[in-house]
Amino acid sequence: MPQVEEIIFLSDIPRFHSERCPDKIAFVFEDRSVTYSEFNTFTEKVANGLVEEGINEQDHVAYMDKNSDRFYELVIGCSKSNTVIVGINWRLAPPEVSYILNDSQAKILFVGEEFFGLVDKILKNVPSVKKVICMTGSRPDWPEYESWRDSQSADLCQRQPNLEDVAIQMYTSGTTGHPKGVQLTYNNFYSSRNKAPEPQEGMEWAEWTEDEVQLVVAPTFHIGGAGSGIGGLYASAKNVVLKEFETTEALNAINDHGITKIFMVPAMMKMILDNPLSRETDYSSIKYISYGASPIPLELLKEAMEVFQCGFIQLYGMTETSGSVTYLPPEDHDVNGNERMKSAGKALPHCEISIVDENGHEMPTGEVGEIIVRSTTNMLGYWNLPEETSKTLKEGWLHTGDAGYMDSDGYVYVHDRVKDMILSGGENIYPAEVENAIFGHDKVADVAVIGVPDERWGESVKALVVLKDNEEASEEDIITFARERIAGFKTPKTVDFIKELPRNPSGKILKKDLRKPYWEGLDRKVN
């Protein structure tokens, strides 16, 4: 979308729109509507409240709840007070939530009532958290969010961030068994805007008109959910937020609100299409559906095009790049299918893409190497992890860990993964985390975790377990043990017991050999 000169920082968004279109609806959430004027006032109060609580500039506060318009109040309130919002994946297990709170040193935790029990279990282990505020529900010892917010001053908060300050810290699954805090700056968000007066040819889908209505269904602890909501705010769109993705609610929202734009992961698209109501819904208001976070089967994409009858845009990126770095525009989509629909598209205007070998040398056209990105939207780095940062950010290029190739027209094809990461329903899952959880089982001698094809989720988690001599365990034993230690979406869906794991002479497990039988006959090794 084009640059608005008056909007540089996230804090500028409601201040500008509350003057320009004060009565326009910013958010619809369940039975609540909030205008841009109200949103500006609420976020000013949040900012002043954080200052009153003694939260210093660039300190962290955490949010753990399902989607809500209130999440964006916290994002912008943190921007106005130059504090950093940390969205926590509410699917995580208690030890994982403890780790993120301790790692980020969050001073305040904003939490929904569905997760009060989890917080009770861990609060004594997270000494940095000085206050817990109820986003929903009530507790006698924790203030309720609206009461806390509305007791604060609505005056202009006097703090002012710099472009290189961190706006949002998002935690991604870690290659070494712990999540990593990705630091995204104000400049990351600002620099992605189109500074030209007119959109580039083929980028018309990225423009927003005055009457846009966006459906926000992706979880806000992900860059897809947080970023789409922020983009809608920037454009002064009406943003209809669903608490969590549910197909009938999504279809009703499309009908009831005249939705014009949606971002979905492929698994969401498939679940909508599997709902019988999907063939009875009026989609005439939808202009564009963008999709990403995991590869999409060609047949699913063709079915979606036939049903939704709108423009489709594939987006490829990661949290570390503040979201998308490539796009496959609507004109490259064909309901009959074509070769380009197997690609992730071409570089966005603010990005450069290159394919390199293990020594960093550029690969010839059509040859597979690691996909690397140079962009103003590349993260500042991983919080308190300088070695991990230096492995990912090298000489201005971000190394994605994805393997792929580029054709002569600059289209990128994701082929495989340099890393072992599993993509399941848009969630990144690193085998090391799952393996660490399973290794603690007293009957397990060795374990390797891989991703295998899954019709619904793209990939699912499979554990290959070697038991200790003369020991017995069932698949359910292993799955239950893991579920107590890690999030349900990371827990293995299936377990195979084998005699030994294949290793190279240096002892490294040969994951490609383990994956091979499950991916036999498929064109690419991601799904």
C-alpha positions as CSV (number, residue, x, y, z in Angstrom):
1,M,0.0,0.0,0.0
2,P,1.3,3.6,-0.6
3,Q,3.2,5.4,2.1
4,V,1.2,7.9,4.2
5,E,3.7,10.6,5.1
6,E,2.2,11.3,8.5
7,I,2.5,7.6,9.6
8,I,6.1,6.6,10.4
9,F,5.7,4.7,13.7
10,L,2.9,2.3,14.7
11,S,1.9,4.9,17.3
12,D,1.1,7.3,14.5
13,I,-1.6,5.1,13.0
14,P,-4.5,5.8,15.3
15,R,-3.4,9.4,15.9
16,F,-3.6,10.1,12.2
17,H,-6.8,8.2,11.5
18,S,-8.6,9.6,14.6
19,E,-8.2,13.0,13.0
20,R,-9.0,12.0,9.4
21,C,-11.9,9.5,10.0
22,P,-12.7,9.5,13.7
23,D,-16.1,7.7,13.4
24,K,-15.0,5.0,11.0
25,I,-15.0,1.5,12.5
26,A,-11.5,0.1,13.2
27,F,-12.5,-3.2,14.8
28,V,-15.4,-5.5,15.1
29,F,-14.9,-8.3,17.7
30,E,-17.9,-10.4,18.7
31,D,-20.6,-7.9,19.7
32,R,-18.1,-5.0,20.1
33,S,-17.3,-2.3,17.6
34,V,-14.5,0.3,18.1
35,T,-14.1,3.5,16.1
36,Y,-10.7,4.9,15.1
37,S,-11.3,7.8,17.6
38,E,-12.0,5.3,20.4
39,F,-9.1,3.2,19.4
40,N,-6.7,6.2,19.6
41,T,-8.0,7.0,23.1
42,F,-7.8,3.5,24.3
43,T,-4.2,3.1,23.1
44,E,-3.2,6.4,24.7
45,K,-4.6,5.1,28.0
46,V,-2.7,1.8,27.6
47,A,0.6,3.7,27.0
48,N,0.1,6.0,30.0
49,G,-0.9,3.0,32.1
50,L,2.4,1.2,31.2
51,V,4.4,4.3,32.1
52,E,2.5,4.5,35.5
53,E,3.3,0.9,36.1
54,G,7.0,1.7,35.8
55,I,7.6,-0.1,32.5
56,N,10.7,1.6,31.1
57,E,11.3,2.2,27.4
58,Q,12.1,-1.1,25.5
59,D,11.0,-3.2,28.5
60,H,8.8,-6.2,27.6
61,V,5.2,-6.9,28.4
62,A,3.5,-10.1,27.4
63,Y,0.1,-11.0,26.0
64,M,-1.4,-14.5,26.3
65,D,-4.9,-14.9,25.0
66,K,-6.8,-15.8,21.8
67,N,-7.4,-13.2,19.1
68,S,-9.1,-9.9,20.1
69,D,-9.1,-6.3,19.1
70,R,-7.6,-5.7,22.6
71,F,-4.3,-7.3,21.4
72,Y,-3.9,-4.4,18.9
73,E,-4.7,-1.9,21.7
74,L,-1.7,-3.4,23.5
75,V,0.5,-3.4,20.3
76,I,-0.2,0.3,19.7
77,G,-0.2,1.2,23.4
78,C,3.3,-0.4,23.7
79,S,4.4,1.7,20.6
80,K,3.2,4.9,22.2
81,S,5.1,4.1,25.4
82,N,8.1,2.6,23.5
83,T,7.7,-0.7,25.2
84,V,7.9,-4.1,23.5
85,I,4.9,-6.4,23.2
86,V,5.6,-10.2,23.4
87,G,2.7,-12.3,22.0
88,I,2.7,-15.8,23.5
89,N,1.4,-18.8,21.6
90,W,-1.5,-19.9,23.8
91,R,-1.1,-23.5,22.6
92,L,2.2,-23.8,24.4
93,A,2.8,-26.0,27.5
94,P,3.5,-24.5,30.9
95,P,7.3,-25.0,30.7
96,E,7.4,-23.3,27.3
97,V,5.4,-20.3,28.5
98,S,7.7,-20.0,31.6
99,Y,10.8,-20.0,29.3
100,I,9.4,-17.1,27.2
101,L,8.4,-15.0,30.2
102,N,11.8,-15.5,31.8
103,D,13.8,-15.0,28.6
104,S,12.0,-11.8,27.7
105,Q,11.9,-10.6,31.3
106,A,8.3,-9.5,30.8
107,K,7.2,-7.1,33.6
108,I,3.4,-7.4,33.1
109,L,1.4,-10.4,31.7
110,F,-2.0,-9.7,30.1
111,V,-3.8,-13.0,30.1
112,G,-7.3,-14.3,29.1
113,E,-9.4,-16.4,31.6
114,E,-8.9,-19.6,29.6
115,F,-5.2,-19.5,30.7
116,F,-5.6,-18.5,34.3
117,G,-4.9,-22.1,35.4
118,L,-1.7,-22.3,33.4
119,V,-0.5,-19.0,34.8
120,D,-1.2,-20.2,38.4
121,K,1.1,-23.2,37.7
122,I,4.1,-21.1,36.5
123,L,3.9,-17.7,38.2
124,K,6.2,-18.5,41.1
125,N,8.8,-19.5,38.5
126,V,8.7,-16.2,36.6
127,P,10.0,-13.6,39.0
128,S,10.2,-10.8,36.4
129,V,6.3,-10.7,36.1
130,K,5.3,-8.1,38.7
131,K,1.6,-7.8,37.7
132,V,-1.0,-10.0,35.9
133,I,-3.9,-8.2,34.2
134,C,-7.1,-10.1,33.1
135,M,-7.9,-9.6,29.5
136,T,-11.2,-11.5,30.1
137,G,-12.8,-12.9,33.2
138,S,-11.8,-11.8,36.7
139,R,-9.7,-12.7,39.6
140,P,-9.7,-11.0,43.0
141,D,-5.9,-10.6,43.0
142,W,-5.5,-9.4,39.3
143,P,-7.0,-6.2,37.9
144,E,-9.4,-6.4,34.9
145,Y,-8.1,-5.0,31.7
146,E,-10.9,-2.5,30.9
147,S,-10.9,-1.1,34.5
148,W,-7.1,-0.8,34.5
149,R,-7.1,0.8,31.0
150,D,-10.0,3.2,31.7
151,S,-8.5,4.5,34.9
152,Q,-5.5,5.9,33.0
153,S,-4.9,9.3,31.5
154,A,-6.0,9.8,27.9
155,D,-3.4,12.6,27.4
156,L,-0.8,12.2,24.6
157,C,1.9,9.9,25.9
158,Q,5.2,11.9,25.8
159,R,7.5,9.0,24.9
160,Q,8.7,8.7,21.3
161,P,10.4,5.6,19.8
162,N,13.2,5.6,17.3
163,L,13.0,3.7,14.0
164,E,15.6,1.2,15.2
165,D,13.8,0.5,18.5
166,V,12.0,-2.9,18.8
167,A,8.3,-2.8,18.4
168,I,7.3,-6.5,18.7
169,Q,9.2,-9.5,19.9
170,M,7.9,-12.8,18.5
171,Y,9.0,-16.2,19.6
172,T,9.7,-18.9,17.0
173,S,10.5,-22.5,17.7
174,G,14.2,-23.0,18.3
175,T,16.6,-25.3,16.5
176,T,18.3,-26.1,19.8
177,G,15.2,-26.8,21.8
178,H,14.2,-23.4,23.1
179,P,12.1,-20.7,21.3
180,K,14.0,-17.7,20.0
181,G,12.8,-14.1,20.4
182,V,12.7,-12.4,17.0
183,Q,13.1,-8.6,17.4
184,L,11.1,-6.6,14.8
185,T,11.8,-2.9,14.7
186,Y,9.7,0.1,13.7
187,N,11.8,0.5,10.6
188,N,10.9,-3.1,9.6
189,F,7.3,-2.2,9.5
190,Y,7.8,1.3,8.0
191,S,10.2,0.4,5.3
192,S,7.9,-2.2,3.7
193,R,5.4,0.5,2.6
194,N,5.4,1.5,-1.1
195,K,7.0,4.9,-1.3
196,A,6.1,5.4,-4.9
197,P,2.9,7.5,-5.7
198,E,1.4,4.6,-7.7
199,P,1.7,0.8,-7.2
200,Q,4.1,-1.2,-9.3
201,E,2.6,-3.1,-12.2
202,G,1.3,-6.4,-10.8
203,M,1.1,-5.0,-7.2
204,E,-2.4,-3.6,-7.4
205,W,-3.6,-6.4,-5.0
206,A,-1.5,-4.7,-2.3
207,E,-3.5,-1.4,-2.5
208,W,-6.3,-0.7,-0.1
209,T,-9.4,1.4,-0.8
210,E,-11.5,3.4,1.7
211,D,-14.1,0.6,1.9
212,E,-11.9,-2.4,2.7
213,V,-13.1,-4.9,5.3
214,Q,-10.5,-7.4,6.4
215,L,-11.1,-10.7,8.2
216,V,-8.4,-11.4,10.7
217,V,-8.4,-15.2,11.4
218,A,-4.7,-16.0,11.7
219,P,-3.4,-16.2,15.3
220,T,-2.0,-12.9,16.5
221,F,1.0,-14.5,18.1
222,H,2.2,-15.2,14.5
223,I,3.5,-12.6,12.1
224,G,0.6,-13.5,9.8
225,G,-2.1,-12.5,12.3
226,A,-0.3,-9.6,13.9
227,G,1.0,-8.2,10.5
228,S,-2.4,-8.5,8.7
229,G,-4.1,-6.6,11.5
230,I,-1.5,-3.9,11.6
231,G,-1.7,-3.6,7.8
232,G,-5.5,-3.2,8.0
233,L,-5.1,-0.4,10.7
234,Y,-2.5,1.4,8.5
235,A,-5.1,1.5,5.7
236,S,-7.9,2.6,8.0
237,A,-9.8,-0.6,7.0
238,K,-12.6,-2.2,9.1
239,N,-10.9,-5.2,10.8
240,V,-13.2,-8.1,11.7
241,V,-11.4,-10.2,14.3
242,L,-12.3,-13.8,15.1
243,K,-11.3,-15.1,18.5
244,E,-10.0,-18.2,16.8
245,F,-10.4,-19.9,13.4
246,E,-13.6,-21.8,13.1
247,T,-15.0,-22.4,9.6
248,T,-18.7,-21.6,10.2
249,E,-17.8,-18.4,12.0
250,A,-15.5,-17.4,9.2
251,L,-18.2,-18.1,6.6
252,N,-20.8,-16.1,8.6
253,A,-18.3,-13.2,8.9
254,I,-17.8,-13.1,5.1
255,N,-21.6,-12.9,4.7
256,D,-22.4,-10.5,7.5
257,H,-19.6,-8.0,7.0
258,G,-18.9,-8.0,3.3
259,I,-15.3,-9.1,3.8
260,T,-13.0,-7.9,1.0
261,K,-9.6,-9.3,2.0
262,I,-8.4,-12.3,4.0
263,F,-5.1,-13.9,4.8
264,M,-5.2,-17.7,5.5
265,V,-2.8,-20.6,5.8
266,P,-3.6,-23.5,3.4
267,A,-4.9,-25.7,6.2
268,M,-7.5,-23.0,7.0
269,M,-8.5,-22.9,3.3
270,K,-9.0,-26.6,3.2
271,M,-11.1,-26.7,6.4
272,I,-13.4,-24.0,4.9
273,L,-13.8,-25.9,1.7
274,D,-14.6,-29.0,3.6
275,N,-17.5,-27.3,5.4
276,P,-20.8,-27.9,3.5
277,L,-21.7,-24.2,4.0
278,S,-18.8,-23.2,1.8
279,R,-20.8,-23.9,-1.3
280,E,-23.8,-21.8,0.0
281,T,-21.8,-18.7,1.0
282,D,-21.8,-15.5,-1.1
283,Y,-18.2,-14.5,-1.8
284,S,-19.0,-11.7,-4.1
285,S,-17.5,-9.0,-1.8
286,I,-14.1,-10.7,-1.6
287,K,-11.5,-9.1,-3.8
288,Y,-8.4,-11.0,-2.7
289,I,-7.3,-14.0,-0.6
290,S,-3.7,-14.1,0.3
291,Y,-2.2,-17.3,1.6
292,G,1.1,-18.5,2.9
293,A,3.1,-19.9,5.9
294,S,3.3,-23.3,4.3
295,P,3.3,-24.7,0.8
296,I,-0.1,-25.4,-0.8
297,P,-1.1,-28.5,-2.8
298,L,-2.0,-27.5,-6.4
299,E,-5.3,-29.3,-6.3
300,L,-6.4,-27.5,-3.1
301,L,-5.5,-24.1,-4.7
302,K,-7.5,-24.9,-7.9
303,E,-10.5,-25.9,-5.8
304,A,-10.3,-22.7,-3.8
305,M,-10.1,-20.6,-7.0
306,E,-13.2,-22.3,-8.3
307,V,-15.2,-21.8,-5.1
308,F,-14.1,-18.3,-4.0
309,Q,-13.9,-16.7,-7.5
310,C,-11.5,-13.9,-6.4
311,G,-7.9,-13.0,-6.8
312,F,-5.3,-15.1,-5.1
313,I,-1.8,-14.1,-3.9
314,Q,0.7,-16.5,-2.5
315,L,3.1,-15.0,0.1
316,Y,6.4,-16.5,1.3
317,G,8.4,-15.3,4.2
318,M,9.1,-15.8,7.9
319,T,8.9,-14.1,11.2
320,E,12.6,-13.1,10.8
321,T,11.7,-11.1,7.7
322,S,8.7,-9.5,9.3
323,G,6.5,-11.6,7.0
324,S,6.4,-11.8,3.3
325,V,9.4,-11.4,1.0
326,T,7.9,-12.9,-2.2
327,Y,4.5,-12.8,-3.8
328,L,2.8,-14.8,-6.6
329,P,0.3,-12.3,-8.1
330,P,-3.3,-13.1,-9.2
331,E,-2.4,-13.1,-12.9
332,D,0.0,-16.1,-12.3
333,H,-2.9,-18.2,-10.9
334,D,-4.9,-20.3,-13.4
335,V,-7.8,-22.4,-12.4
336,N,-6.5,-25.1,-14.7
337,G,-3.1,-25.0,-13.0
338,N,0.3,-24.0,-14.3
339,E,4.0,-24.3,-13.5
340,R,4.3,-21.0,-11.7
341,M,1.6,-22.0,-9.2
342,K,4.2,-24.4,-7.8
343,S,6.4,-21.4,-7.0
344,A,6.4,-19.0,-4.1
345,G,6.5,-16.1,-6.6
346,K,9.0,-13.3,-7.0
347,A,10.7,-10.8,-4.7
348,L,8.6,-7.9,-3.3
349,P,9.9,-4.4,-4.2
350,H,11.7,-4.0,-0.9
351,C,13.5,-7.4,-1.0
352,E,16.3,-9.1,-2.9
353,I,16.4,-12.9,-3.1
354,S,19.4,-15.1,-3.9
355,I,20.1,-18.8,-4.0
356,V,23.5,-19.8,-2.7
357,D,25.5,-22.9,-2.0
358,E,26.9,-23.9,1.5
359,N,29.9,-21.5,0.9
360,G,27.7,-18.6,0.0
361,H,28.3,-18.7,-3.7
362,E,25.3,-17.8,-5.9
363,M,23.8,-20.8,-7.7
364,P,23.1,-20.9,-11.4
365,T,19.5,-20.5,-12.6
366,G,17.4,-23.6,-11.9
367,E,19.9,-25.2,-9.4
368,V,19.0,-25.8,-5.8
369,G,20.6,-24.0,-2.9
370,E,19.7,-22.1,0.2
371,I,17.2,-19.2,-0.2
372,I,18.6,-16.0,1.3
373,V,17.0,-12.6,1.6
374,R,18.4,-9.0,1.8
375,S,15.7,-6.6,2.9
376,T,14.9,-3.6,5.1
377,T,12.4,-5.9,6.8
378,N,15.0,-8.4,8.1
379,M,14.9,-8.7,11.9
380,L,17.2,-6.8,14.2
381,G,18.3,-10.1,15.6
382,Y,17.4,-12.8,18.1
383,W,17.0,-11.5,21.6
384,N,20.1,-12.3,23.7
385,L,21.3,-14.8,21.2
386,P,24.3,-13.2,19.3
387,E,25.7,-16.5,18.0
388,E,22.3,-17.6,16.6
389,T,21.9,-14.1,15.1
390,S,25.3,-14.3,13.4
391,K,24.4,-17.7,11.9
392,T,21.2,-16.3,10.4
393,L,22.2,-12.8,9.4
394,K,25.4,-12.7,7.4
395,E,26.7,-9.6,5.6
396,G,23.2,-8.2,5.3
397,W,21.6,-11.4,4.1
398,L,19.2,-13.5,6.1
399,H,19.6,-17.2,5.6
400,T,16.1,-18.8,5.6
401,G,17.1,-22.4,6.0
402,D,14.9,-23.3,3.1
403,A,16.3,-24.9,0.0
404,G,15.0,-23.9,-3.4
405,Y,15.9,-22.6,-6.9
406,M,15.1,-19.6,-9.0
407,D,13.9,-19.6,-12.6
408,S,15.1,-17.2,-15.3
409,D,12.2,-14.8,-14.5
410,G,13.1,-14.5,-10.9
411,Y,10.4,-16.9,-9.5
412,V,11.4,-18.8,-6.4
413,Y,10.6,-22.5,-6.0
414,V,10.8,-23.9,-2.5
415,H,12.2,-27.4,-2.8
416,D,13.2,-28.7,0.6
417,R,14.6,-27.5,3.9
418,V,18.2,-27.0,4.8
419,K,17.1,-27.2,8.4
420,D,15.0,-30.0,9.8
421,M,12.0,-27.8,10.5
422,I,8.5,-29.2,10.1
423,L,5.6,-27.0,8.9
424,S,2.2,-28.2,10.2
425,G,-0.9,-26.1,9.6
426,G,1.3,-23.0,9.3
427,E,3.1,-23.7,12.6
428,N,6.9,-24.1,12.6
429,I,8.0,-27.1,14.6
430,Y,11.7,-27.9,15.2
431,P,12.4,-31.6,15.8
432,A,15.0,-30.7,18.5
433,E,12.2,-29.5,20.7
434,V,10.2,-32.6,20.3
435,E,13.2,-34.9,20.6
436,N,14.2,-33.2,23.9
437,A,10.7,-33.8,25.3
438,I,10.7,-37.5,24.3
439,F,14.3,-38.2,25.5
440,G,13.2,-37.8,29.1
441,H,11.1,-41.0,28.9
442,D,12.8,-43.6,31.0
443,K,12.3,-46.3,28.4
444,V,13.7,-44.4,25.4
445,A,17.2,-44.9,24.3
446,D,17.2,-42.8,21.1
447,V,14.7,-40.7,19.1
448,A,14.5,-38.8,15.8
449,V,11.6,-36.6,14.8
450,I,10.6,-35.9,11.2
451,G,7.8,-34.4,9.2
452,V,5.6,-36.7,7.1
453,P,2.9,-35.8,4.5
454,D,-0.5,-35.0,6.0
455,E,-3.5,-34.3,3.8
456,R,-5.1,-31.8,6.3
457,W,-2.1,-30.1,7.9
458,G,0.5,-30.3,5.1
459,E,2.9,-32.2,7.4
460,S,2.5,-34.0,10.7
461,V,5.0,-34.9,13.4
462,K,6.3,-38.5,13.5
463,A,8.7,-39.8,16.1
464,L,11.0,-42.7,15.4
465,V,11.9,-44.2,18.7
466,V,14.6,-46.7,19.8
467,L,13.7,-48.3,23.1
468,K,16.2,-49.4,25.7
469,D,17.0,-53.1,25.8
470,N,14.2,-55.3,27.2
471,E,11.9,-52.3,27.6
472,E,8.4,-51.9,26.1
473,A,6.3,-48.8,25.5
474,S,3.3,-48.0,23.3
475,E,2.7,-45.2,20.9
476,E,0.3,-43.6,23.3
477,D,2.9,-43.8,26.1
478,I,5.3,-41.7,24.1
479,I,2.7,-39.2,22.8
480,T,1.2,-38.7,26.3
481,F,4.7,-38.1,27.8
482,A,5.5,-35.5,25.2
483,R,2.2,-33.7,25.5
484,E,2.9,-33.0,29.2
485,R,6.1,-31.1,28.2
486,I,5.4,-29.4,24.9
487,A,2.5,-27.8,23.0
488,G,-0.1,-30.2,21.6
489,F,0.6,-29.1,18.0
490,K,4.3,-30.1,18.4
491,T,3.4,-33.5,20.0
492,P,4.0,-36.5,17.7
493,K,0.8,-37.7,15.9
494,T,2.4,-41.0,15.2
495,V,5.3,-43.1,16.6
496,D,7.2,-45.8,14.9
497,F,9.6,-48.1,16.9
498,I,12.8,-49.1,15.2
499,K,15.9,-51.0,16.2
500,E,18.4,-48.2,15.5
501,L,18.7,-44.8,13.8
502,P,20.8,-44.4,10.7
503,R,23.9,-42.2,11.3
504,N,26.8,-40.9,9.3
505,P,30.5,-41.6,10.4
506,S,30.4,-38.6,12.7
507,G,27.3,-39.8,14.5
508,K,24.8,-37.4,13.0
509,I,21.3,-38.8,12.4
510,L,20.5,-39.1,8.7
511,K,17.1,-37.4,8.7
512,K,16.9,-37.5,4.9
513,D,17.1,-41.3,5.0
514,L,14.4,-41.4,7.6
515,R,12.1,-39.1,5.6
516,K,12.6,-40.7,2.3
517,P,10.1,-43.6,2.5
518,Y,7.3,-41.3,3.6
519,W,7.8,-38.8,0.8
520,E,8.3,-41.4,-2.0
521,G,6.6,-40.3,-5.2
522,L,6.1,-36.7,-4.3
523,D,7.7,-33.9,-6.5
524,R,9.0,-31.9,-3.6
525,K,10.0,-32.7,0.0
526,V,7.7,-30.1,1.6
527,N,3.9,-30.3,1.6
